C-alpha cells in the first residue's frame, strides 16, 4: 500500500521558514519522481516543486523559485521542501504526490 505522510506545516510570520517532509512507503522510492503541490482556499491545486527519480532533477514554480528547495533522502524514503522567505500568499495546504497517489496534506499559514 502506497503511503505518503506529509508533515512540518505550521504558522509562521512572513519572512520565516518551514521545512516540510513527505515520508513515503509502499513503492520503490528510487524509481519515481515526487512532487509537492499546494491548494489555497478557493483556488485550484497547483504544482510547487518536483524532484526526479534517477538524476534528482528539480523543478520549481515561478512563484517559489529562489525561495524553496526540494531534496530527498533515499535512505529514509523521504522528500523535503525547505521553504524560506515565506509570504502570506504561500498560505495553503501542501500535498506530496507520486504517480496516482496523494498524501493527506499539511497546513502552512503565513501571517503578515
N, C-alpha and C positions, 0 to 999 in steps of 0.2 A: 504494500500500500504506500503510495507516494504521500509524503507529508512535508509541508513547508511551514515552519514556525517562525513568524516574524516577531521581533522584539526590539526594544530600545527607544520606542517613541516616548513622548512626554511633552511637557510645557516648558518653553524656553523663550527668553526675550529676543527680540530682533538683534542680530549680530552674533548670537550664540551658536553653539554647535551641538549636534547629536550624532550618535553612531548607531545605525540600525544593523541588526543581524538577522539573517534568514538561515535557520538551521534546517537541513534537509535530510530525508531518509527515504528509502524505498525505491531508489533508482541509481543508476551508475552516474555518480556526480561528475566524473571526468568526461562524460560523453554528451553533456547537454550544456548549452548556454543558459544563463539565468538572468532574468530582468527584474527591475524594480519599476512599479507603476504607482501612481497616486490618484486619488479621487477627492476633490474638494466638494463641499456641499453645493448641490445644484449644478455641478459640472460633470462632464464625462471623464471617465478614467483615461489617463494619459501616461505614455511611457516616459520614464525619468532617466533610466540608465540600464545598460546591458553589459554583461561580460561573457565573452565567448568561451567555448569548451576547450578546444585544444590549444590555441595560441593565446588565450586570455585577452583577445582584443576587446576594446571597450567602446561604448557609445554613450553619449550624453545628450539630453535635450538641451536646446539652446538656453532655456531658462535657468538651467543649473550648471552649465559649463563653467569651469573655473572655480566653482564653489563645492561641488560634490565630487567624491571619489569612490568608485566601486572597486572592490577587491574580493579575493576569495582565499579560503584556507582549505586546501584539498584534504588535509589530514583530518579536519573536523567536519567536512562536507557543509561548510557554511560560507555564505556570501555576506559581505558587509557593505554598507553605504555610509561613508563618512560625510556628514553634511555640515559645512561651515558657512559662516556669514549668512545665517538664516534670515529670511524675510517673512513678513506676515503672509505674503502670497504663497509661501511654501506650506501653509497650513492645509492638511489633508490627511486622509487615511492612506498609509503606504502599504503596498502589497508586493510580495515577491511572487514570481511566476516562472514556471518551467513547463515546456510543452503545453499540455492542456490543463495544467493544474495551477491553482491559486492558493496562496497562504491566507490566513484569516485576517491579516491587516493589523497595523499598529498606528495609533493616532499620533500625529505630530501637530502641535499647536504652537504657533509663534506669535507672541504678543508684541504690539508696537510700543 
